């Protein structure tokens, strides 16, 4: 233990956090301990456990803390600009890592892969965000675009605009993703109608829709896994006599 740590009344606890991380990574850490560990990076000489506990209480989850606006983080007594910056930086770096890791790889072969890719960024959003993942024939990610913010309604998302985007990016396949801030990923009747309309629009252009994933709290719903993607395709083919 160096002299700096010796002067710090929480030095022993900080050292235990470091050793715990070196021995097993974050798997053995609680969310509160992760936040506390990050806060120590910007606060070398003070106990930050109370700040970590209050941040988790205020924002509800680890992801909520990391994605919180800087000014909201600094409302917590003891969290200053430097602390807030460290927390926000981790969130931004993690998001970029996930996007970079997906590029040029057949990353979206399952609903779980889509969930893993976007859960970090979307699970604690306070409003709905509708995304489209545009891919080539090898299911390699070409682009990841936010299409709409707010509650989905019949006029919220325009299939025509999404298809134009797909043509512009030369996408061969699409995956739609949106979140339910309530935490329950079960699709509404509006979700189902929109998915059907998007699949039918893509079918006319010979663009494949692989899935529509709804992200909830630590869980998700997949239209493909539930068989609805195939059902909507069969309905289209029957209605328009395309075999």
Order of alpha helices (4+ residues) and beta strands (2+ residues): alpha-alpha-alpha-alpha-alpha-alpha-alpha-alpha-beta-beta-alpha-beta-alpha-beta-beta-alpha
